[in-house]
Amino acid sequence: MTVDLDALVARIDLPDDDARAAAAERQSRLTKPTGALGRLEELSLWLCAAQGVCPPRPLERVRVIVLAGDHGIARTAGTSAYPPEVTAQMVLNFLAGGAAVNVLARQNGATVRVVDVAVDVDWTELGASVPDDVVRDKVRRGSGSIDREDAMTREEAEAAFALGVRIADDEVDAGADLLIPGDMGIGNTTPAAVITGLYTNQDAASVVGRGTGIDDATWMRKTAAVRDAMRRGRAVKGDPMALLTTVGGADIAAMTGLLLGAAARRTPVLLDGVVSCAAALVAQRVSFRAREWWLAGHRSTEPSAAAALDRLRLEPIVDYGLRLGEGTGALVALPVLVAAGATLREMATFDEAGVSDREA
């Protein structure tokens, strides 16, 4: 299955300016000095614009979509502190509810969906029982080692992208009012660094961080791999699908489709860390309007995340030194967004409370 990109882009409109203006006007009448709630006021305006209504509705069905996939670069170039088999093991941990994303989702009343896009495993051979809805849309097993070969074929990239768009449609149709893209894949910060370096005009050393806690020797191997992959991807960075094919991965392609699909369905997205920021750079290249539907949940310690956020012109809600991925940073930021909506919705105005406004 493929997606008509032109048709998808044509469906992406801007958030509602009238709702944003109504939110700003209501903020000016609440029982507080103007601007006293700081960033909460800005976030409440964004939420109203995204929902097309003022005051904003409560966020009642937040969905984290963890897109899992392996990356050949981790196996061939030794760019990670963890072995590739951890990806499949963590998928099982997600399904058992034992990962950090599960804990934080439960604390926030959110739910987690896991999708095997490109995990390098045959679940039946592993002897694991995995629900059909997790594995039925698997695009391929792992990706090519992007420093020397393409991540996947063009057809696979288009299939993964279409999967992401379809997931967004399914979730919105089921009532989701906010989506959080989560990631799981040993080695996935390498293609994320490549994509970010290419779109922000940074060199490899500037966008490669410590990932899962790599040592100096591994960092040097990773930097060399990113440098070589950037050299391969530079010629195709003007074509987002070709870039995903060459130096991305099926999971990142699916995440790109998810971000654009959500924007087409007028559904807000809370970005997480380095992988979702890289996917957002690709998605923005497809449609510059799409970024208006995204907020940055947090600032990852990975340098490529900071570079991506600067390019996207997104200011993260929190900065707690997180670098786990999975959607965890966005979930930590979620209560702040909830608080922003609640204060605009539930605070009394000066007239309602019988409180004197400041003198003219």
N, C-alpha and C positions, 0 to 999 in steps of 0.2 A: 504494500500500500504506500502511496506517495501523497504528498500534500501540495496543492496548488499554492505556491508562496504568494503570488500576486493577489489571489483571492483572500488568503489569510490576512495579509497586510491591509487590504481594503476594509476588513472588518474591525481593525484596531482603531478606535477613536480615543480622544482625550477624556479624562475624567470630567465630571460635571462642574463647570465654573459657577453656575447658579447656586448649587449646593455649597460650594466652597465660600461664596460670598455670604450666603445666609449663615454659615457657621461663623464667619468672621464677625458678622453683625451680632450674633447671639453672644459670642465671646465678649464683646464690648459691653454687654448688659449684665453679665454675671457678677455676683457679689464678691468682687475682688478687684484690685487695681489692674488695669490693662497690662497684659504681659507678665503678670505675676506668676503664672504657672509655666513660664518658659517654654521649653520644647514641647510640653504636653499640648499647648495651644496649637502649635504648628501641626502636630500629629493629628489632632482632632479635625483640623481643616482638611488634611489629606484624606482621612477616613471618610468624612462626609462627601468629598468629591468622588471618591472611589465608589461609595455606595449610592451616590446620587440622591441623598436625602439628608436633611438636617432637622433635628439632631440625629446622630448616627445610631444605627441599630446595634445591639450587643452582638459580639462575635460568639456565636453559639455552636458553630461546627467548623473548627479549625482542623485541617488535615495536613499531616506531614507525609510527604511522598518520598520515601527513601529509594533512590535509584541505584542499584548495585551493579558493578561491573569490574572485571579485572583488566589490568593493563600490562601488556607484554614487556614494556620497558622495565618493570620491577623485576621480572625474572631474568632478562638478558643483560641488563646493565647494573643490577644491584643497587637501585636507587632508594630503597626503603629499609627501615629498621626491622620490619616484620616480613615473614614469608608470605607468598601469594595465597596460600591456602587459608589464611585468616579471613579473607573476604567471605568465603562460603561459611566458615564457622560463625562469623558475625551475623550473617543473614539468619542463621538458626537462632542466634542469641536474640535478634530483633523479634523473631516470631515467638520466642518464649517469653518476651517482655522483660529481658534482663539487661538491656543496654541503657546507656545514659539517656538516649532519645526517648525511650519508653518511660523512664522515670519522670523526666521533665514534662512529657506529654500528659501523663496522668496528673501531675501537679497542676497543669493548666487546663484540664478538661478537654485536651485535644486527643486525636487518635492518629495512629501511625499505619500507613500502608507501605508494604515492601514489594518492590518489583525487581525481579532478576532480569536485567537487560542483557548483561554479558558476563555473568560469573563463569569462570573457567572450571566448571565442574559438571559431571553427570550425576544428578541427585540420586538416581536409582542405584548407580554403582557405589555411591557413598553410603547407601542404606538409610538415607534420611527421608522422612515423610514431609514433603513440602506442599502446601495447598496449591491447587491448580492455578488460582488467580495470581499467584506469585511468579510462576514459571511459564505460563502459557504463551507469553509474548516475547520470550527470549530471542534476541536477534542473532547472537553468535556467542561463542565461548572465548572470552578475552578479546584482546586487540593485538594488532601487530606492534612490534617494537618501533616506535615512531622516530627514533633517531636514524633508522636505516630502511624502514618500510612504512607503507600506509597503515593507519590504524584499522581500516576496514575498506570495503568496497563502497562505491557511491550508492549502490542499491541498498546496502546495509545501513548507511548513514541516513538515507531517506526513510527507510523503514523505522529506524530508531526515533528519528524526528517526528514522524507521523504517530508513533506510539505515545510520545510525550503530549502531542496535541490531543490525542484521544483520551489520555488519562485526565487532562484538564477538563475536557467536555464531560467525562463520566462523573468526576467529582463535583463539578458545578451542578450538573443535572441531579445529583444526589443531595444537593443542599449545602455544599461547602461554601462558606463565606470568606475564608482566607486560606491560602495555600502556602505551605512551607516546603521548598525543595531540599531534601536531604540527600546525602551521598554516602556510599560505602564502596571502597575499592582500593586495595593496596596498590600504590603507585599512581593514584589519580591526581595528586598534586603536581606531578610532572607535566602531563598535558595541560593542566590548568595554568602552570607557569609559562608554558610555550605559547598558549593562546593569549595570555595577558601580556607577555613580552612583545608579541607581534602587534597587538592592538594599542599598546601604550608606548611603543618605540623605546622599550627598555632593553638592556642587554641581559644575557642569561644570568650573570652573577647578581644582578639587581633584583631579580624576581624569584630566585631560588632560596627557600628558607630551610628550616630544619625538619619540616614535616612531622613525622611521628617520633622525632627525636634522634635523627641521624648524626653520626660522628663526622669528623672533618673529612676523612677519606671518602665516605659515602656522599657527603655534600659535593666534593669535587667531581665524583663520578656523575652525580645527578646534574651538576652544572654543565658538564661536558655533553651529557645527553640532551639537555634542554637547548644548548647552543646548536647542536647538530640538527635537532628537530626544527628549531626556528629557521635554520638555513633551508630546510626542506619545505617549510610552510610559507615562507615569505612570498613566493611567487603566486600563491593562491589565496592570500588573505583577503582579497577583494571579493571572493566568492565564498560566502559563509558555509555552504554545504561542502564545497571542495576542501575548505580548511578543516572542517570536522572529519571529513574522510581521511585527510592526510595526517593530521597531528592531534586529532581529538580522541574520541572513543564513543562507543554506542551509548554509554550512560550519559555522557556529556551532551551528545546529540539529542537524546530523549529529554534531558533537562532543558535544553534550548527550546524544543518544541513545547514543553510544559509552560515555560515562561510566556511564550508568544500565544499559546492557546488560552492561558488565563487572561491575558490582556484582551484578546478577541472576545472573551466572554465577560468582560468588565468585572473581573474578580481580582481583588488585591493579593499581592504576594509579598511575603516577608523573606528576603534573601538570608542565607546563612553565611557560610564561609567562602574559602578560596575557590572551591569548585563551582558553586552556584554563581559567584561573581564572574568567573570566566565564562560560564554559559550565558550570563546576562550580557557580557560584551558581544558575544556572537549574535544574540537575539536583538540587541540594539542595532547591530549592523543591518539586520533584516528590516527592522522597523524602529525608528527613533522615537515614535510615540509610545512604544511599549514600556519604556523605562518609567513613564509617569504612573504606572500601575504597581511599581515596586518600591519597597522600603528596604534599607539595609538594617538587618537585625543587629549585627555587631561587627566590630573590626577584628578580624583574625590577626594573629601575630605573624602570619605568613606575609612576606613583603609583597607578593603578587596581589594579595587581597587589597592592600592599601592602594596599590597602583590602579587596580581595577575600579575601586570605589571613587578615586579621584577622577578617572576618566568618565565614569557614569554620573558624576556629580551627585553622589548619594552620601549623606552624612549618617553614620551608624548610630543606632539608638544607644547601645552600650559598648563599652570597651573594657572587658574584664580579662584580657590576656588568654582568651579561649582559642583552641586550634584543633578541636576534636572532629568537627564536621558532623555528619548524621542529621543535621537540623538543630543541634543543641543550642548554638548561639542565638538562633532566631527564637527558640522557645524561651530562653532566658530573657529576651527582649519583649516577648509577647505581653507580659503583665503591664509593661509601660504603655503599650498601645491600647490595651484594654482600659487602663486608668484614664488615658487621654479621652477616649470615647465616653467613659462614664461621667467624667467631670463636666463635659459639655452637655451631656444628656440630662444629668440629674441635679446639677447645681441650680439654685434659685436665681432669678434675676433680681435686680434692685427693686423693681416694682413688685414682684411676687413676694419678696421677703419684707417689704416695708423698710428697706435700708436706704439711706440717703446716698445718692451718687455723689461723686466729687463735684465741686463747684465749677461752673462753666468758666 
